[in-house]
Amino acid sequence: MKPDVYLIDASIFIFRAYYSLPSDFRDTNGEPVNAVHGFSGFLGRLLAHTDAQHVAVVFDESLEGSFRNDIYPLYKANREPAPAELKAQFGRCRELAESLGLATFSDDEYEADDIIGTLAAVHRREGFAIHVISADKDLTQLLENTDDRWWNFGKEAPLDIQAVEKKFGVKPCQIADFLALTGDSVDNIPGVPGIGPKTAAVLLRHFDNLENILRRCDEIAWLSFRGARSCAQKIRRHADTARLARQLTGIVCDAPLEHTSTRRQVADTAALAALCDSLRYGPLLRRQLFELC
């Protein structure tokens, strides 16, 4: 059996915790730490459930920009800035992960998706099964082998390649092309106007990838689905937009990381205890975390 590596898209779960727990979780200085509380519980449950020995906890260094903004300045421009009291909690979440002996990663140019993509590529070459822990469907494009999984932990069961195709209507390797056609309102990525998920899935099933669709768009008019003729015109008219979008939806898998080691190290119990004290953790959460050491 292949060894497993768990690549955690930390920001998703930190945001989830922040908006699901009340702000009256406070540290010894009176600062809100609800996101750290929720993230600690998430991380504790994941590690206890998997007994993972290779783990990467990946953070977005900048929540407002990346190299994609150089390509398309409006990328993620529709998002409200993260609240200041949430931003302050990201560092505490990283401290927690490191005190548990977990490798953490971030970069000021590449997004967490790209770091996860790079770690996935490195570990796949080393014979690992890839487990991407995220709620972001963009990351399903990293699944390549039958042992790989995408897992929205706490919400649904892990999905393999076949389950991803059933859920989203396209294969994992087509997700970036799919989003380039439909656009992605979450990240403010433009698509081809008038092309929705069902039409995009039909096109990708027939042509396999975006470049084939653009190169052979005259053939679309002869396909047997409603609106095929107008679809061909839309694709032809907005081919440049689709190609631009594809630069944004594809995950980088060769980001220049300082290291790629994900092996769990011995926990720093003194640092963990000090952090639990500072965060005013109760006995249940403390026990959950220290049982992982």
N, C-alpha and C positions, 0 to 999 in steps of 0.2 A: 504493500500500500504506500501511496505517496505521503510524505509529511505535509502537514497543513500550515499555511501562513494566513493570519487574519489581519487584514488591512482596514483600519477603522477611519471612516470619514467623520472625524470628531465634531466638526462644527455643526453638522446636522443635528446631532444628539444634544449638543450644548444649547442650541436654539430651542429644540423641543423641550428641554428641561426648563429653560428660562420662562417659556410661555405657558407651561403646564403647572408650575409650582408657584405658590404665593410669594410675594416679595418680603414677607415677614421672617424668612430665613435670614438671620444676620450673624456675622462673625463677632469676635470679641471687641472689634472697633465699631460695631454698629453698622457695618457695610453689608449690603445685600449679597447673599451667596446662594440664592436658590438654584441657579444654573449649576453651580459646583456640586451642590447636594444631589441634584437629579443625575448629573453626569457620573458622580461617584457610584450611585446605585446601579446605573446602566452598566458601567464598566465592571463592577463587582459581579453582577448577574451573568454578564457575558463570559468572563473568565472562569467563573464557577461552572457554568454550563458546558464550556468547551474544553477546559483544562489546557488552553492554548499555550504552547511553548515558543511559538514564533508570532510576535505581535508587533504591528506598527500603528501608533496613534498619530494621525496626520491632521495638522491644523492649517487653516488659511492664515498666513502671516498678515496679509492685508485683506480686509473685508470689503474694500472699495475698488481695488484695481488689480490688474495683472497684464501680462504681455498682450492679452486679447484686446485690451482697450487701445493698444497701439494700432491694431488692425481695424477695429471698429469702436470709435470713442463712445458710442451709445451702449456698448455692452454692459448689461446690468444697471443701466442708468435709471431704470424704473424702480429700483429698490430704495427703500428708506434706509438711511444709515443705521447701523446697529446702535441701540441705546448705550450711552456711556457706562451705565451700571452693568450692562452685559459685557461690554468690551473688557472691563476691568476683571471679569471673572475668567477669561480665557487663560490668563497666566496661571491662575490657581488650579485650573483643570490640568494644565500641563505639568505643574508641580506634582499633582496627585499621581498622574500616570508614571512619572519618572520615579517617584518614591516607591512605587510598586515594582520597579525594575523593568518597565516597558520602554522600548525605543520610541522616541517622539521625533517628528519631522515637520518642517515648515520651510517656506521660501518666500522672498519678497517679490519674486517675478512670476513664479509658477504657482498655480492653484493646487489645492489639496488633491483634486482629481488627477492632475498631472504627476504629482509625487506618487500617488497610489498606482497610477498606470506604469510608472517607471519601476516601482518596487515589484509590481506584478510581473513585468517582463523579466526582471533579473531573477526572481524566484522561480518563475516557470522554467527558465533555462537551467536552473539548479534542481529541477525535478519536483517542485512543490505543487500541491493543489492550492488554487487561489480562492480565498474567501473574502469577498468585498463586503464590508459591513457599512451599509448606507441606505438611505431612503431615496437617493437620487438615481432616477432611471438612466441618466447619462452614463453611469458607471457600469451598467450591464454590458456595455460594449467591450469590456475587458475579459469577458468569459470566452474562453477558446476551447477548453477541453471538457470532457464529460465529468471530471472531478471538480470543476470550478463551480463556485456558488456566488450568488448575489443575495444579500440577506438584510432585510429591513428589520433588524432585531427588535423584538418587543411588539411588533405589529403583525408579522406574518412569517410563515415558514421559509427556509432558504429555497431559492429558485436555481435550478440548473439551466442549461442552455434551452432545453425543450420547454421548460416552464416559463422562461422569459419570453420565448416566441409566442406561447399561448396567451400570456398576459398582455403583451404589447403589440402583437400582430406581426412582428418582424423578428428576424434572427438577431442575436446580440451584435454580430458583425455589421448589421445594417442600421443600428440605432443612430449613429452619427449622420448617415445619409437621410434617414427618416426625419430627424429633427431639422436638417437643412431644408427639407421640402416643406414641412409643416410650420417651421419656426418654433421658437421656444419662448413663450411669454414670461416665464419665470426669470430667464436670463436676458430678456429683451433682444432676442436674436430674430432677425427677420427671416421669413420663409417665402415660399411662392404664394402670392395672394390667391385664395380660393382653393388651395390644396389642403384638405384635412387629413386626419389620420387614416381613414379608410382608403381614400384614394392613394395616399402615399404607400400604404401597405400593398395595394394592388400593383402599383408601378414597380415596387421593389421585388415583389414575387415574380414579376414577368421579366424585368431587366437586370435584376440582381443588385445593381449599385447605381449611385447617382450619376456617375460619369457616363454609364451606358444610357441612362434615361436622357441626359442632355444631348449626347451624340446621336441618338436614334429617336429624337422626339417626334419626327414625322410619322413614325410607326404607331404612336399612341392613339391617333385618330381612328385606327382600325381595330382597336381593342374593344371587347364586348363589355363595357361598363357605361353607366349613364354619365353623360357629359364628357365622353372621351375626346370629342373633337375640340371642345373649348379648353379642355385640359391641355391638349397639345399646344394650343396657342399661348396659354399661360406659362407653360414651361419654357417655350421658345422666347417669350418676351422677358422673362425674369431669370434667365440662365445665369447671368452675372451675380444676381442676388443669391441664388442657390449656392454658387461656388464660394462666395464670400461667407455665407452662413456655415458652409462645410469646414472652413478654416477655424471657426469658433466652436463647433460641436465636437470635433475630433479631439481625443485626449492624447496628450504628449506622452510617449513611453520611453523617452531618452533624456529626461531632465538631468542636469548636472548635479547630482547629489554628492555631498561630502562622504557619505557612507551609506550602505544598504543593509546593514546588519539588523535583524529583527529578533534575535535570540533573547528570551527573557533572562534578565540578570537577577541576582539576589536582591530582594527588596531592602530598602533603607528604612528599617523599622523606627529608628529614632526620628527621621524626617517625617515619616508617616504619622507618628504619634503627635509630633509638634503641629502638623497640619490639621489633624483631627481636633486638637485642642483649640487651635485658632479658629477653626470653622464651627466649633461648638457642636460636633457630631455626637449623637446619642449612642447608647451602648449597642443597639442593633446594627447600625451602619458601621461602627467601629469593628465589631466582631466580624461582620461580613468581609471587611477589607483586610483585617489581620489574618483571617483564615486563608487568604490568598498568598501570604508570605511564606 
